[in-house]
Amino acid sequence: MPLNYKEISLILDEAQLTGSKIQGVVQNSFHSIIWELYNHDRGRFLFYTEVGTPEARLHLVSKPSGLGKTKKLQRFVQFARKNIEGSVITKCYQAPYDRMVIWELNNHGRVLKIFIRLYSGPGANIIVTDEENRILDLLLRRPQRNEKTGEILKIEERTKPDKDYPVRDYTGSFNEVIENEGREVSRQISSVLLRAQVEKRKEHDISRLSASISSLQKTISANSAYSDLKYEADLLSSQSYLAKKGDSSLTITDYANNTTLTLSLDRKLSPGDNVSAYYERYHKARGAYENAVSELERLTQELKKTEEKYEKLLTETEDEEADIRRLKAFLEKASAPAPTPDTPGIRCTSSGFLIFAGRNARENDELLRHYAKGSDMWFHTRDFPGGYVFVRGKKDKSIPLNVMLDAANIAVLFSKGRNNSSVDLYYTQVKYLRRAKNGKTGLVLPTQEKNLTIKPDRLRIEKLLPNREDREF
């Protein structure tokens, strides 16, 4: 039985929506909207509205427990996310003797109105207008009534009721009575909300992976001709005797192709240094290319697994309650704060930078797989086996020299070169490390690496690791 105007008034009196913030808008079906609301006194709660059906009603949702959802994001919800979410209901009232409820909203200083009409026939609708009652959007299109975007909504106020409607018998909360009468629909509300949240997370995860894949594809394309750079470097190396410092270019003979080739030179560099610069560009391009190819393969597989995971998660089964439990468990796990990592190896800080290091192959591999990030800096002794040392990168900040020296000393401490008077190291960002195929545990091949030579400094180690017994060189 549809609600009459007296029952609607009773619903609103119990609901007390004024002052509530609209945090979300979910379309449960073609005719129904779930409003996710928040009030300082009562916290988060839900309000259900359904128009244009024999069960047209509105009420608080006390026990959401089950769902279905629209197959795609509907037009009205798209509008609501941009224009309604975040608004505060400053006034909620009912048109006199009418089955129409009006919400006045404050949308960051902008006044909006929502008209919820629980009429029978084509008059039923949910309509959003501006302060002057100009229509901004509607749940149901009604062009035959001239109710469309841009038109002024015509409102006819009643001065007396059609008849004296009775209020159905109830005990306790009238909202719960109406909710229970529409229990089948109410059972679906939880599922709609859960699926909407999972869909949002799916969209975020897929978008993030797709963007990374696109970036890697661009890197591969930009560096795919690295072999040409080596060919040019080889040609320049074989004929560098023709150049002298100060030359801006050199025309050399490509005997293999019976042609000549003009290569640009850096005036400030000697011929030998220009040759080194050409080889450095080649190594940099090759490293970037190979690292991107390896990472692309990994992310492509991750994208495939992610799509399969969400497809399985969102597939409805005959056991609706089991579906809901599965969605809840996923969201709870996904939104749970990450535990503070108990990092293998050792940890310390230097000038506000976190340094963490592995002392053996197992710890090195564990740090690489689960703790190191692409922007972190990696240090390792060049001529001696030993531990990997990482410095956590900071956005828009370069690592100071003293921090690099601290990290380098730790790398030497946990290496076979700890007793040498001078040790060579190399360092590069983690994103430029490539795992060796079929290599030993933790083995990586660095690219774009730079050299660093230090004299082991016992005082640095004592300051960084004051309580360690194995800190002596």
SEMARLO-785426 format. One record per residue (C-alpha): x, y, z negated; residue number from 1; residue in one letter. Coordinates in nm, 2 decimals, decimal comma. Each point is the difference from the previous one (the first is absolute). Layout:
N
- X;Y;Z;NUM;a;
...
This chain:
473
- 0,00;0,00;0,00;1;m;
- 0,15;0,34;0,10;2;p;
- 0,08;0,26;-0,26;3;l;
- -0,26;0,28;-0,05;4;n;
- 0,10;0,35;-0,09;5;y;
- -0,06;-0,06;-0,38;6;k;
- 0,23;-0,30;0,01;7;e;
- 0,27;0,19;0,19;8;i;
- -0,02;0,27;-0,27;9;s;
- 0,05;-0,26;-0,27;10;l;
- 0,30;-0,15;0,19;11;i;
- 0,16;0,34;0,02;12;l;
- -0,07;0,09;-0,37;13;d;
- 0,18;-0,32;-0,10;14;e;
- 0,29;0,03;0,25;15;a;
- 0,11;0,35;-0,10;16;q;
- 0,21;0,06;0,32;17;l;
- 0,07;0,37;-0,05;18;t;
- 0,37;0,07;-0,05;19;g;
- 0,11;-0,33;0,16;20;s;
- 0,27;-0,01;0,26;21;k;
- -0,04;-0,19;0,32;22;i;
- 0,31;-0,22;0,03;23;q;
- -0,11;-0,23;0,28;24;g;
- -0,27;-0,06;0,25;25;v;
- -0,06;-0,36;0,12;26;v;
- -0,26;-0,10;0,25;27;q;
- -0,15;-0,33;-0,11;28;n;
- -0,23;-0,04;0,30;29;s;
- -0,16;0,20;0,27;30;f;
- -0,25;0,15;-0,24;31;h;
- 0,19;0,01;-0,33;32;s;
- 0,29;0,19;-0,17;33;i;
- 0,19;-0,07;-0,31;34;i;
- 0,13;0,31;-0,18;35;w;
- 0,31;-0,04;-0,21;36;e;
- -0,03;0,26;-0,27;37;l;
- 0,20;0,12;-0,30;38;y;
- -0,11;0,19;-0,30;39;n;
- 0,23;0,11;-0,29;40;h;
- -0,24;-0,14;-0,26;41;d;
- -0,09;-0,33;0,16;42;r;
- 0,30;-0,08;0,22;43;g;
- -0,04;-0,16;0,34;44;r;
- -0,35;-0,13;0,11;45;f;
- -0,20;-0,08;0,31;46;l;
- -0,32;0,14;0,14;47;f;
- -0,19;-0,19;0,27;48;y;
- -0,23;0,17;0,27;49;t;
- -0,20;-0,18;0,27;50;e;
- -0,23;0,17;0,24;51;v;
- -0,21;-0,10;0,30;52;g;
- -0,09;-0,35;-0,13;53;t;
- -0,29;-0,15;-0,19;54;p;
- 0,23;-0,03;-0,30;55;e;
- 0,11;0,37;0,02;56;a;
- 0,13;0,10;-0,34;57;r;
- 0,27;0,16;-0,20;58;l;
- 0,15;-0,10;-0,34;59;h;
- 0,31;-0,04;-0,21;60;l;
- 0,19;-0,32;0,06;61;v;
- 0,06;-0,17;-0,34;62;s;
- 0,14;-0,34;0,10;63;k;
- 0,16;-0,01;0,35;64;p;
- 0,05;-0,36;0,09;65;s;
- 0,02;-0,10;0,36;66;g;
- 0,03;0,17;0,34;67;l;
- -0,02;0,01;0,38;68;g;
- 0,11;0,30;0,21;69;k;
- -0,05;0,18;0,32;70;t;
- 0,22;-0,14;0,27;71;k;
- 0,18;0,32;0,07;72;k;
- 0,04;0,35;-0,15;73;l;
- -0,33;0,17;0,07;74;q;
- -0,03;0,36;0,13;75;r;
- -0,17;0,13;-0,31;76;f;
- 0,28;-0,14;-0,23;77;v;
- 0,27;0,15;0,22;78;q;
- -0,17;0,34;-0,04;79;f;
- -0,05;-0,06;-0,38;80;a;
- 0,37;-0,08;-0,05;81;r;
- 0,10;0,33;0,15;82;k;
- -0,27;0,23;-0,13;83;n;
- -0,17;-0,16;-0,31;84;i;
- 0,25;-0,20;-0,19;85;e;
- 0,15;0,21;-0,28;86;g;
- -0,31;0,21;-0,04;87;s;
- -0,17;0,06;-0,33;88;v;
- -0,38;-0,03;-0,04;89;i;
- -0,08;0,34;-0,15;90;t;
- -0,38;-0,06;0,01;91;k;
- -0,22;-0,30;0,05;92;c;
- -0,38;0,05;0,02;93;y;
- -0,31;-0,13;0,17;94;q;
- -0,23;0,19;0,23;95;a;
- -0,33;0,06;-0,18;96;p;
- -0,25;-0,30;0,04;97;y;
- 0,23;-0,14;0,27;98;d;
- 0,21;-0,31;0,06;99;r;
- 0,30;0,23;0,10;100;m;
- 0,31;0,05;-0,22;101;v;
- 0,24;0,28;0,05;102;i;
- 0,36;0,02;-0,11;103;w;
- 0,18;0,33;0,01;104;e;
- 0,38;-0,05;0,03;105;l;
- 0,31;0,21;-0,06;106;n;
- 0,26;-0,12;0,25;107;n;
- 0,31;0,19;-0,10;108;h;
- -0,20;0,33;0,00;109;g;
- -0,22;-0,09;0,29;110;r;
- -0,37;-0,05;-0,07;111;v;
- -0,16;-0,31;0,16;112;l;
- -0,34;-0,17;-0,05;113;k;
- -0,10;-0,36;0,04;114;i;
- -0,37;-0,08;0,06;115;f;
- -0,10;-0,36;-0,09;116;i;
- -0,35;-0,07;0,14;117;r;
- -0,16;-0,32;-0,10;118;l;
- -0,29;0,04;0,24;119;y;
- -0,18;-0,26;0,20;120;s;
- 0,05;0,02;0,37;121;g;
- 0,23;0,23;0,20;122;p;
- 0,02;0,26;-0,28;123;g;
- 0,23;-0,23;-0,20;124;a;
- 0,36;0,12;0,01;125;n;
- 0,31;0,12;-0,18;126;i;
- 0,09;0,35;0,13;127;i;
- 0,30;0,22;-0,07;128;v;
- -0,03;0,37;0,05;129;t;
- 0,19;0,32;-0,08;130;d;
- -0,12;0,26;-0,25;131;e;
- -0,24;0,14;0,26;132;e;
- -0,16;-0,35;0,07;133;n;
- 0,18;-0,03;0,33;134;r;
- 0,04;-0,37;0,08;135;i;
- 0,36;-0,12;0,00;136;l;
- -0,07;-0,38;0,03;137;d;
- -0,27;-0,26;-0,06;138;l;
- 0,00;-0,37;-0,10;139;l;
- -0,27;-0,07;0,26;140;l;
- -0,04;0,18;0,33;141;r;
- -0,34;0,17;0,05;142;r;
- 0,02;0,20;0,32;143;p;
- -0,38;-0,03;0,05;144;q;
- -0,04;0,20;-0,32;145;r;
- 0,25;0,26;0,11;146;n;
- 0,22;-0,11;-0,29;147;e;
- 0,35;0,00;0,14;148;k;
- 0,33;0,17;-0,07;149;t;
- -0,02;0,38;0,02;150;g;
- -0,37;0,03;-0,05;151;e;
- -0,16;0,15;-0,31;152;i;
- -0,17;-0,26;-0,21;153;l;
- -0,37;0,09;-0,05;154;k;
- -0,13;-0,07;-0,35;155;i;
- -0,36;0,00;-0,09;156;e;
- -0,06;0,03;-0,37;157;e;
- -0,31;-0,17;-0,15;158;r;
- -0,21;0,19;-0,26;159;t;
- -0,19;-0,31;-0,13;160;k;
- 0,03;-0,38;0,02;161;p;
- -0,19;-0,21;0,25;162;d;
- -0,14;-0,20;-0,29;163;k;
- 0,07;-0,09;-0,35;164;d;
- 0,27;-0,28;0,04;165;y;
- 0,06;-0,24;-0,29;166;p;
- 0,34;-0,10;-0,13;167;v;
- 0,05;-0,37;0,00;168;r;
- 0,04;-0,18;-0,33;169;d;
- 0,35;-0,02;-0,14;170;y;
- 0,21;-0,04;-0,31;171;t;
- 0,35;0,13;-0,06;172;g;
- 0,16;0,18;0,30;173;s;
- -0,22;0,08;0,30;174;f;
- 0,31;0,01;0,22;175;n;
- 0,07;-0,36;-0,09;176;e;
- -0,36;-0,10;0,07;177;v;
- 0,03;0,14;0,35;178;i;
- 0,34;-0,15;0,05;179;e;
- -0,12;-0,34;-0,11;180;n;
- -0,29;0,01;0,25;181;e;
- 0,25;0,05;0,27;182;g;
- 0,25;-0,25;-0,14;183;r;
- 0,09;-0,16;0,33;184;e;
- 0,12;0,34;0,13;185;v;
- 0,16;0,09;-0,33;186;s;
- 0,20;-0,33;0,00;187;r;
- 0,16;0,11;0,32;188;q;
- 0,13;0,34;-0,13;189;i;
- 0,31;-0,14;-0,17;190;s;
- 0,11;-0,18;0,31;191;s;
- -0,05;0,31;0,22;192;v;
- 0,22;0,20;-0,23;193;l;
- 0,26;-0,27;-0,03;194;l;
- 0,02;-0,06;0,37;195;r;
- 0,02;0,38;0,07;196;a;
- 0,30;0,02;-0,24;197;q;
- 0,17;-0,30;0,16;198;v;
- -0,06;0,15;0,35;199;e;
- 0,17;0,32;-0,11;200;k;
- 0,30;-0,19;-0,13;201;r;
- 0,01;-0,21;0,32;202;k;
- -0,01;0,32;0,22;203;e;
- 0,29;0,14;-0,21;204;h;
- 0,21;-0,31;0,02;205;d;
- -0,05;-0,06;0,37;206;i;
- 0,06;0,37;0,08;207;s;
- 0,32;0,00;-0,21;208;r;
- 0,14;-0,31;0,17;209;l;
- -0,10;0,12;0,35;210;s;
- 0,17;0,33;-0,05;211;a;
- 0,32;-0,17;-0,11;212;s;
- -0,01;-0,24;0,30;213;i;
- -0,05;0,30;0,23;214;s;
- 0,30;0,18;-0,15;215;s;
- 0,21;-0,31;0,04;216;l;
- -0,10;-0,04;0,37;217;q;
- 0,11;0,35;0,06;218;k;
- 0,33;-0,07;-0,17;219;t;
- 0,05;-0,31;0,22;220;i;
- -0,08;0,20;0,31;221;s;
- 0,23;0,28;-0,09;222;a;
- 0,30;-0,23;-0,06;223;n;
- -0,06;-0,28;0,24;224;s;
- 0,28;0,13;0,23;225;a;
- 0,27;-0,04;-0,26;226;y;
- 0,20;-0,23;0,24;227;s;
- 0,03;0,29;0,24;228;d;
- 0,16;0,20;-0,29;229;l;
- 0,26;-0,27;-0,05;230;k;
- 0,07;-0,01;0,37;231;y;
- 0,06;0,37;0,00;232;e;
- 0,22;-0,03;-0,31;233;a;
- 0,20;-0,27;0,16;234;d;
- 0,05;0,20;0,32;235;l;
- 0,11;0,31;-0,20;236;l;
- 0,23;-0,21;-0,21;237;s;
- 0,17;-0,14;0,31;238;s;
- 0,05;0,34;0,15;239;q;
- 0,03;0,23;-0,30;240;s;
- 0,36;0,08;0,10;241;y;
- -0,15;0,23;0,27;242;l;
- -0,16;0,22;-0,26;243;a;
- 0,15;0,26;-0,24;244;k;
- -0,14;0,18;-0,30;245;k;
- -0,22;0,29;0,10;246;g;
- -0,16;-0,17;0,30;247;d;
- -0,38;0,01;0,00;248;s;
- -0,03;-0,29;0,25;249;s;
- 0,20;-0,26;0,18;250;l;
- -0,07;-0,16;0,34;251;t;
- 0,11;-0,36;0,00;252;i;
- -0,01;-0,28;0,26;253;t;
- -0,23;-0,29;-0,05;254;d;
- 0,19;-0,26;0,20;255;y;
- -0,25;-0,28;-0,06;256;a;
- -0,27;0,20;0,18;257;n;
- 0,23;0,20;0,23;258;n;
- -0,14;0,33;-0,13;259;t;
- 0,11;0,29;-0,22;260;t;
- -0,16;0,10;-0,33;261;l;
- 0,02;0,33;-0,19;262;t;
- 0,00;-0,03;-0,37;263;l;
- -0,05;0,29;-0,24;264;s;
- 0,27;0,06;-0,27;265;l;
- 0,02;0,19;-0,32;266;d;
- 0,25;0,29;0,05;267;r;
- 0,10;-0,02;-0,37;268;k;
- 0,10;-0,37;0,01;269;l;
- 0,31;-0,16;0,14;270;s;
- -0,05;-0,26;0,28;271;p;
- 0,04;-0,28;-0,25;272;g;
- -0,26;0,15;-0,23;273;d;
- -0,24;0,04;0,29;274;n;
- 0,04;-0,37;0,08;275;v;
- -0,08;-0,08;-0,36;276;s;
- -0,30;0,23;0,01;277;a;
- -0,13;-0,19;0,31;278;y;
- 0,04;-0,33;-0,18;279;y;
- -0,17;0,14;-0,31;280;e;
- -0,30;0,10;0,20;281;r;
- -0,01;-0,35;0,15;282;y;
- 0,02;-0,17;-0,34;283;h;
- -0,26;0,23;-0,14;284;k;
- -0,24;-0,07;0,29;285;a;
- 0,06;-0,37;-0,01;286;r;
- -0,05;-0,01;-0,37;287;g;
- -0,32;0,20;0,02;288;a;
- -0,13;-0,22;0,28;289;y;
- 0,08;-0,34;-0,17;290;e;
- -0,13;0,11;-0,33;291;n;
- -0,33;0,13;0,16;292;a;
- -0,04;-0,32;0,19;293;v;
- 0,04;-0,21;-0,31;294;s;
- -0,24;0,23;-0,20;295;e;
- -0,25;0,01;0,28;296;l;
- -0,02;-0,38;0,00;297;e;
- -0,06;0,00;-0,38;298;r;
- -0,26;0,27;0,01;299;l;
- -0,19;-0,15;0,29;300;t;
- -0,03;-0,33;-0,20;301;q;
- -0,10;0,20;-0,30;302;e;
- -0,27;0,19;0,20;303;l;
- -0,14;-0,33;0,13;304;k;
- -0,01;-0,15;-0,35;305;k;
- -0,16;0,32;-0,14;306;t;
- -0,28;-0,01;0,27;307;e;
- -0,06;-0,37;-0,07;308;e;
- -0,01;0,06;-0,37;309;k;
- -0,27;0,27;0,03;310;y;
- -0,20;-0,19;0,25;311;e;
- -0,02;-0,29;-0,24;312;k;
- -0,07;0,22;-0,30;313;l;
- -0,28;0,18;0,17;314;l;
- -0,17;-0,30;0,16;315;t;
- -0,33;-0,06;-0,16;316;e;
- -0,09;-0,35;-0,13;317;t;
- -0,32;-0,15;-0,12;318;e;
- 0,11;0,04;-0,36;319;d;
- -0,05;0,38;-0,05;320;e;
- 0,11;-0,01;-0,36;321;e;
- 0,33;-0,17;0,09;322;a;
- 0,06;0,27;0,27;323;d;
- -0,05;0,27;-0,26;324;i;
- 0,24;-0,16;-0,24;325;r;
- 0,26;-0,04;0,27;326;r;
- -0,03;0,37;0,10;327;l;
- 0,02;0,12;-0,36;328;k;
- 0,31;-0,22;-0,07;329;a;
- 0,17;0,14;0,31;330;f;
- -0,07;0,36;-0,09;331;l;
- 0,10;-0,04;-0,36;332;e;
- 0,33;-0,16;0,10;333;k;
- 0,06;0,27;0,27;334;a;
- -0,07;0,29;-0,23;335;s;
- 0,19;-0,14;-0,30;336;a;
- 0,31;0,21;-0,08;337;p;
- 0,32;-0,16;0,10;338;a;
- 0,19;-0,15;-0,29;339;p;
- 0,32;0,17;-0,10;340;t;
- 0,26;-0,21;0,19;341;p;
- 0,24;-0,20;-0,21;342;d;
- 0,28;0,06;0,25;343;t;
- 0,26;-0,28;0,03;344;p;
- 0,36;0,10;-0,05;345;g;
- 0,08;0,33;-0,17;346;i;
- -0,16;0,34;-0,01;347;r;
- 0,14;0,35;-0,09;348;c;
- -0,05;0,36;0,09;349;t;
- 0,24;0,27;0,14;350;s;
- -0,11;0,36;0,02;351;s;
- -0,36;-0,10;0,01;352;g;
- 0,05;-0,27;0,27;353;f;
- -0,08;-0,36;-0,08;354;l;
- 0,28;-0,25;0,08;355;i;
- -0,08;-0,37;0,00;356;f;
- 0,25;-0,28;0,09;357;a;
- 0,01;-0,37;0,06;358;g;
- 0,30;-0,20;-0,13;359;r;
- -0,04;-0,31;0,21;360;n;
- -0,16;-0,13;0,32;361;a;
- -0,33;-0,09;-0,17;362;r;
- -0,04;0,34;-0,16;363;e;
- 0,10;0,18;0,32;364;n;
- -0,27;-0,19;0,19;365;d;
- -0,26;0,07;-0,27;366;e;
- 0,07;0,37;0,00;367;l;
- -0,01;0,02;0,38;368;l;
- -0,33;-0,19;0,03;369;r;
- -0,20;0,15;-0,28;370;h;
- 0,16;0,33;-0,14;371;y;
- 0,20;0,19;0,26;372;a;
- -0,18;0,25;0,22;373;k;
- 0,10;0,11;0,35;374;g;
- 0,11;0,34;-0,12;375;s;
- 0,23;-0,14;-0,27;376;d;
- 0,38;0,01;0,06;377;m;
- 0,19;-0,33;0,00;378;w;
- 0,36;-0,04;-0,11;379;f;
- 0,24;-0,30;0,05;380;h;
- 0,37;-0,06;0,00;381;t;
- 0,13;-0,04;0,35;382;r;
- 0,28;-0,26;-0,04;383;d;
- -0,12;-0,19;-0,31;384;f;
- -0,32;-0,20;-0,08;385;p;
- -0,20;0,15;-0,28;386;g;
- -0,33;0,15;-0,12;387;g;
- -0,23;0,23;0,18;388;y;
- -0,05;0,34;-0,16;389;v;
- -0,30;0,22;0,08;390;f;
- -0,08;0,37;-0,07;391;v;
- -0,37;0,08;0,00;392;r;
- -0,06;0,27;0,27;393;g;
- -0,19;0,32;-0,08;394;k;
- -0,22;0,18;0,26;395;k;
- 0,18;0,29;0,16;396;d;
- 0,31;-0,04;-0,23;397;k;
- 0,34;-0,13;0,10;398;s;
- 0,20;-0,21;-0,24;399;i;
- 0,27;0,21;-0,17;400;p;
- 0,36;-0,11;0,03;401;l;
- 0,04;-0,08;-0,37;402;n;
- -0,30;-0,24;0,02;403;v;
- 0,16;-0,17;0,30;404;m;
- 0,32;-0,04;-0,18;405;l;
- -0,18;-0,15;-0,30;406;d;
- -0,18;-0,25;0,22;407;a;
- 0,33;-0,08;0,18;408;a;
- 0,17;-0,07;-0,33;409;n;
- -0,27;-0,23;-0,10;410;i;
- 0,03;-0,18;0,33;411;a;
- 0,37;-0,05;-0,05;412;v;
- -0,06;-0,11;-0,36;413;l;
- -0,21;-0,30;0,12;414;f;
- 0,23;-0,09;0,28;415;s;
- 0,32;-0,20;0,06;416;k;
- 0,18;0,32;0,05;417;g;
- -0,05;0,14;-0,35;418;r;
- 0,38;-0,03;-0,09;419;n;
- 0,12;0,19;0,31;420;n;
- 0,13;0,35;-0,03;421;s;
- -0,20;0,11;0,31;422;s;
- -0,31;-0,15;0,16;423;v;
- -0,18;0,07;0,32;424;d;
- -0,38;-0,01;0,00;425;l;
- -0,28;0,07;0,25;426;y;
- -0,34;0,14;-0,06;427;y;
- -0,32;0,05;0,20;428;t;
- -0,37;0,02;-0,06;429;q;
- -0,19;-0,32;-0,07;430;v;
- -0,21;0,05;0,31;431;k;
- 0,32;-0,05;0,21;432;y;
- 0,08;-0,34;-0,15;433;l;
- -0,09;-0,30;0,21;434;r;
- -0,01;-0,36;-0,14;435;r;
- 0,23;-0,24;0,17;436;a;
- -0,18;-0,28;0,16;437;k;
- 0,06;-0,34;-0,17;438;n;
- 0,24;0,19;-0,23;439;g;
- 0,07;-0,06;-0,37;440;k;
- -0,23;0,13;-0,27;441;t;
- -0,01;0,38;0,00;442;g;
- 0,24;0,04;0,30;443;l;
- -0,07;0,31;0,20;444;v;
- 0,17;0,18;0,29;445;l;
- 0,02;0,38;-0,04;446;p;
- -0,04;0,25;0,28;447;t;
- 0,06;0,37;0,00;448;q;
- 0,23;-0,06;-0,29;449;e;
- 0,26;0,25;-0,13;450;k;
- 0,33;-0,06;-0,17;451;n;
- 0,10;0,10;-0,35;452;l;
- 0,33;-0,07;-0,18;453;t;
- 0,03;0,04;-0,37;454;i;
- 0,24;-0,07;-0,29;455;k;
- -0,18;-0,20;-0,26;456;p;
- -0,08;0,24;-0,29;457;d;
- -0,04;-0,17;-0,34;458;r;
- -0,13;0,31;-0,17;459;l;
- -0,29;0,02;0,25;460;r;
- -0,10;-0,36;-0,08;461;i;
- 0,02;0,06;-0,38;462;e;
- -0,23;0,29;0,04;463;k;
- -0,25;-0,18;0,22;464;l;
- 0,01;-0,34;-0,18;465;l;
- 0,10;0,08;-0,36;466;p;
- -0,12;-0,33;-0,15;467;n;
- 0,12;-0,25;0,26;468;r;
- 0,28;-0,24;-0,08;469;e;
- 0,09;-0,05;0,37;470;d;
- 0,06;0,36;0,07;471;r;
- 0,38;-0,01;0,01;472;e;
- 0,18;0,00;0,33;473;f;
